Amino acid sequence: MNQIINNPTTTIIDVRSEGEFSMGHVDGSINIPLHEVPDRVEEINNFSKPVVLCCASGARSEQAHMFLSSQGVSELYNGGGWTDVQIHKM
């Protein structure tokens, strides 16, 4: 996962709420709360790949991963909790 997270073309999407995101997030990540994901599939599909999803614990990012995969979004990874992703980001 380190290689994916540190790929210069990787987009990191944090699916926590705006309030959670404002309390701390991975540097350079984009906040798209989980409830907005279904309305933003096309936007997400157009982001630079690969796409790494994260949240607080990995549960919401897994929900987003399953949904986006079913919508045909490729090169998609569940990074788990945002602090785990931050630790791996160089």
N, C-alpha and C positions, 0 to 999 in steps of 0.2 A: 504493500500500500504506500510506503514511503515514496517509491518511484512515481506512482500515479499522482499523489498529493503534490509533489515537487516538480511535476512536469510543467514547463512554462505555459502550456496551452490549457491546463486544467482550470475549469470553473468550479468553485466551491459554493454550493447553495445550502444555506442554513434555513431549515423549515420551522424553526421555533417562532413564537409570536414576536411582534415588533418590540414589546417590552423586554422579553428575555434577551433578544438580540442586542438591545441597547445596553444591557448590563455586562456584555462581553461577547466576543465572537472571534472567529479566525480572521486574521488580517487579510483583507482583500475579498472576503466572502460576500455573497449577495443574499439578502434576506427575502425569502418568498415563503411566508407562513403556509403551513400545510393546507389550510382551507382555501388558499388561493391557487394551489398547484393545478387543479383541474381546469381553471380558466386561463392558465398561462403555459399550457403544454407546447404550443407553437413557439413561443418565446424561448422556453427552456430548450427545445429541440434545436434552436438556432444558436445557442451559446457555443463557445469554443469547447471542444471535446478534449479529454474526457470530462465528465461531470461527476463530482463527488458530493453526495448529500450528507448533511449532518444535522443533529438536533441536540437535545440534552443527554439522552441515553442511547439513542439508536433506534428507538421504537417508531417515532414519527418519521424518521428518515427511511426506515424500512417500508412503512406504508407508502410514502412518496415513491420509493424505488419500485415497489410492486405495481403501483398505478402507472407510473411513467413508462415502465417496461411494457406494460400491456397496451400502451398507446404508441409503441414503436420507437421510443427514445432509446438510442444506442449509446455504447460506451459510458454506461451509468454505473456508479458504485455507491454502496452505503458505507460511509466513513464512520458511522456510529456517533458517539458523543463529540461535540465540537471541541472539547478540551483534548480528546484523543487525537483529533485531526491537527489541532494547534501544536501538540507535542511533536508530531512528525513533520511539520512544515519547517523547512530550513530557512 
